[in-house]
Every structure is written in structure tokens, then in C-alpha cells.
Amino acid sequence: MIKKFPLHPAHPERLCWGCDRYCAADALACGNGSDRTAHPVELFGDDWHIDTLSDTTSTPQAQTPTAISIAAN
């Protein structure tokens, strides 16, 4: 069974987020490396889980080409 991934943990710095074991930062059991894997909230901020690039509520406005007039000298 897969554990739910917490969006805003209280103290993300206390755990390693590299696998589903969520080991303590000072007792890495999985051998994921010598350093712990940071939670995305530590790297990207509180709104890390919001995908701002795929906004489906608004449609992009059609861009009309602009004409450039060149004055004859």
C-alpha cells in the first residue's frame, strides 16, 4: 500500500523524502545516499504542488500580427 505524500509537513527537515520509508534524517535505512532527500516544499516553496503552467480555466487570447510601417525618406 502506498503512503500518502504530505503536501505541507510540519517539520520536513527531520525526514528523508527519497523513498516511501520516510526515515529520520540522522538514520537513513534505505541507503539512498549519504544525504537526505529534501521535501519539495523546502526546494520550491509552499505552493510547490500547484501546477501554474496548465491553467485550463482561461483560454489564451489570439495574438494578432502587428504591422510595422516604414516611412519612405
N, CA, C and O of each residue as an XYZ file, in Angstrom:
292
protein
N       0.829     -1.164      0.000
C       0.000      0.000      0.000
C       0.884      1.240      0.000
O       1.860      1.311      0.746
N       0.548      2.199     -0.821
C       1.336      3.420     -0.948
C       0.883      4.433      0.090
O      -0.311      4.661      0.282
N       1.858      5.031      0.750
C       1.545      6.067      1.724
C       1.205      7.360      1.001
O       1.729      7.632     -0.079
N       0.330      8.152      1.597
C       0.019      9.452      1.023
C       1.194     10.389      1.262
O       1.773     10.406      2.348
N       1.537     11.158      0.256
C       2.649     12.093      0.355
C       2.116     13.403      0.938
O       1.224     14.017      0.353
N       2.644     13.833      2.069
C       2.132     15.053      2.706
C       2.491     16.301      1.904
O       3.632     16.442      1.463
N       1.541     17.200      1.710
C       1.781     18.420      0.961
C       2.538     19.451      1.784
O       3.445     20.108      1.274
N       2.174     19.598      3.051
C       2.814     20.574      3.931
C       3.135     19.924      5.279
O       2.396     20.116      6.245
N       4.229     19.157      5.356
C       4.577     18.535      6.636
C       5.029     19.596      7.639
O       5.521     20.660      7.262
N       4.853     19.286      8.913
C       5.185     20.240      9.972
C       6.687     20.524     10.028
O       7.086     21.684     10.124
N       7.510     19.507      9.972
C       8.972     19.665     10.018
C       9.594     18.799      8.925
O      10.055     17.694      9.212
N       9.617     19.273      7.685
C      10.145     18.438      6.601
C      11.638     18.175      6.713
O      12.141     17.217      6.127
N      12.346     19.003      7.448
C      13.797     18.834      7.576
C      14.177     17.650      8.447
O      15.344     17.259      8.471
N      13.224     17.071      9.160
C      13.518     15.956     10.062
C      13.502     14.596      9.375
O      13.963     13.612      9.953
N      12.979     14.525      8.149
C      12.844     13.253      7.451
C      13.557     13.276      6.115
O      13.818     14.337      5.548
N      13.869     12.084      5.621
C      14.370     11.914      4.264
C      13.174     11.536      3.396
O      12.414     10.633      3.746
N      13.004     12.218      2.274
C      11.835     12.014      1.419
C      12.193     11.262      0.151
O      11.468     11.353     -0.840
N      13.296     10.522      0.156
C      13.776      9.844     -1.041
C      13.006      8.591     -1.413
O      13.005      8.206     -2.582
N      12.353      7.943     -0.465
C      11.566      6.746     -0.762
C      10.332      6.751      0.140
O      10.057      7.747      0.808
N       9.608      5.669      0.160
C       8.380      5.638      0.957
C       8.603      5.218      2.406
O       7.637      5.001      3.137
N       9.859      5.098      2.834
C      10.133      4.754      4.237
C      10.085      5.967      5.150
O       9.787      5.833      6.336
N      10.374      7.163      4.613
C      10.409      8.405      5.391
C      11.292      8.247      6.626
O      10.839      8.460      7.751
N      12.547      7.875      6.413
C      13.495      7.664      7.507
C      13.833      8.984      8.186
O      13.706     10.058      7.598
N      14.262      8.877      9.422
C      14.756     10.061     10.125
C      16.019     10.544      9.433
O      16.764      9.744      8.867
N      16.263     11.843      9.475
C      17.393     12.430      8.756
C      18.729     11.923      9.266
O      19.708     11.912      8.519
N      18.791     11.508     10.511
C      20.060     11.024     11.060
C      20.165      9.503     11.060
O      21.155      8.967     11.559
N      19.179      8.790     10.518
C      19.201      7.324     10.471
C      18.637      6.846      9.136
O      17.521      6.330      9.079
N      19.403      7.019      8.072
C      18.941      6.632      6.739
C      19.063      5.121      6.566
O      20.174      4.590      6.544
N      17.943      4.431      6.443
C      17.931      2.974      6.372
C      17.959      2.440      4.944
O      18.355      1.296      4.725
N      17.552      3.235      3.986
C      17.412      2.712      2.630
C      18.703      2.760      1.835
O      18.778      2.144      0.772
N      19.716      3.460      2.301
C      20.943      3.582      1.540
C      20.783      4.470      0.326
O      21.465      4.283     -0.682
N      19.886      5.435      0.419
C      19.609      6.333     -0.683
C      20.765      7.290     -0.947
O      20.745      8.023     -1.936
N      21.731      7.294     -0.112
C      22.876      8.180     -0.245
C      23.329      8.642      1.122
O      22.784      8.223      2.143
N      24.301      9.484      1.137
C      24.804      9.956      2.421
C      24.011     11.141      2.943
O      24.054     11.434      4.138
N      23.291     11.822      2.069
C      22.463     12.969      2.465
C      21.002     12.621      2.289
O      20.636     11.753      1.496
N      20.186     13.313      3.042
C      18.753     13.078      2.915
C      18.203     13.811      1.706
O      18.773     14.810      1.267
N      17.104     13.320      1.169
C      16.420     13.973      0.071
C      15.436     14.974      0.646
O      14.618     14.628      1.498
N      15.511     16.211      0.183
C      14.648     17.267      0.714
C      13.225     17.125      0.190
O      13.001     16.601     -0.902
N      12.276     17.594      0.974
C      10.872     17.639      0.561
C      10.715     18.771     -0.449
O      11.421     19.775     -0.349
N       9.816     18.642     -1.414
C       9.635     19.707     -2.408
C       9.270     21.065     -1.815
O       9.579     22.095     -2.414
N       8.624     21.092     -0.662
C       8.285     22.379     -0.045
C       9.550     23.119      0.393
O       9.558     24.348      0.460
N      10.601     22.386      0.687
C      11.875     23.008      1.050
C      12.572     23.593     -0.172
O      13.281     24.594     -0.066
N      12.377     22.980     -1.310
C      13.051     23.416     -2.526
C      12.280     24.476     -3.298
O      12.869     25.428     -3.809
N      10.951     24.312     -3.385
C      10.151     25.149     -4.277
C       9.167     26.066     -3.568
O       8.502     26.865     -4.227
N       9.053     25.979     -2.254
C       8.142     26.846     -1.524
C       6.808     26.190     -1.229
O       6.574     25.036     -1.591
N       5.934     26.938     -0.566
C       4.662     26.389     -0.103
C       3.701     26.013     -1.226
O       2.849     25.145     -1.031
N       3.811     26.631     -2.378
C       2.889     26.325     -3.473
C       3.513     25.374     -4.502
O       3.217     25.462     -5.693
N       4.370     24.474     -4.040
C       5.083     23.570     -4.937
C       4.161     22.613     -5.665
O       4.491     22.167     -6.764
N       3.028     22.286     -5.094
C       2.133     21.285     -5.681
C       1.140     21.882     -6.671
O       0.399     21.140     -7.316
N       1.109     23.192     -6.804
C       0.180     23.839     -7.723
C       0.854     23.967     -9.082
O       1.940     24.537     -9.195
N       0.215     23.444    -10.093
C       0.763     23.496    -11.440
C       0.229     24.741    -12.126
O      -0.910     24.751    -12.592
N       1.026     25.775    -12.192
C       0.573     27.033    -12.773
C       0.674     27.049    -14.284
O       0.091     27.923    -14.926
N       1.396     26.111    -14.870
C       1.549     26.109    -16.312
C       0.353     25.518    -17.039
O       0.143     25.830    -18.211
N      -0.426     24.687    -16.394
C      -1.567     24.063    -17.058
C      -2.874     24.652    -16.544
O      -3.730     23.930    -16.032
N      -3.021     25.951    -16.680
C      -4.233     26.634    -16.260
C      -5.293     26.426    -17.337
O      -5.201     27.009    -18.417
N      -6.290     25.609    -17.053
C      -7.304     25.287    -18.052
C      -8.537     26.162    -17.942
O      -9.450     26.040    -18.759
N      -8.587     27.044    -16.948
C      -9.772     27.875    -16.780
C      -9.796     29.052    -17.737
O     -10.875     29.531    -18.085
N      -8.660     29.523    -18.164
C      -8.638     30.658    -19.074
C      -8.062     30.224    -20.413
O      -7.165     29.384    -20.478
N      -8.589     30.805    -21.469
C      -8.080     30.499    -22.799
C      -7.162     31.631    -23.230
O      -7.451     32.798    -22.967
N      -6.086     31.305    -23.875
C      -5.167     32.363    -24.292
C      -5.786     33.214    -25.396
O      -6.489     32.707    -26.270
N      -5.518     34.486    -25.343
C      -6.020     35.401    -26.360
C      -5.244     35.190    -27.650
O      -4.031     34.983    -27.640
N      -5.966     35.246    -28.754
C      -5.307     35.105    -30.044
C      -4.477     36.356    -30.304
O      -4.962     37.480    -30.170
N      -3.259     36.147    -30.665
C      -2.394     37.282    -30.927
C      -2.539     37.700    -32.375
O      -2.402     36.890    -33.291
N      -2.817     38.980    -32.564
C      -2.945     39.492    -33.925
C      -1.594     40.057    -34.343
O      -0.920     40.714    -33.549
N      -1.204     39.811    -35.561
C       0.075     40.345    -36.011
C       0.020     41.866    -36.094
O      -0.978     42.442    -36.527
N       1.074     42.484    -35.687
C       1.138     43.933    -35.748
C       1.882     44.352    -37.001
O       2.879     43.739    -37.382
N       1.400     45.374    -37.618
C       2.022     45.877    -38.860
C       3.057     46.917    -38.495
O       2.845     47.731    -37.596
N       4.152     46.887    -39.179
C       5.203     47.863    -38.973
C       5.222     48.764    -40.209
O       5.428     48.304    -41.332
N       5.006     50.028    -39.976
C       5.032     50.959    -41.113
C       6.396     51.626    -41.179
O       6.913     52.136    -40.185
N       6.948     51.608    -42.351
C       8.249     52.209    -42.556
C       8.046     53.454    -43.410
O       7.523     53.371    -44.521
N       8.450     54.578    -42.902
C       8.279     55.832    -43.629
C       9.364     55.943    -44.695
O      10.546     55.736    -44.424
N       8.939     56.273    -45.905
C       9.894     56.427    -47.008
C      10.549     57.795    -46.886
O       9.862     58.804    -46.728
N      11.822     57.830    -46.958
C      12.552     59.114    -46.872
C      12.828     59.650    -48.216
O      13.430     60.716    -48.344
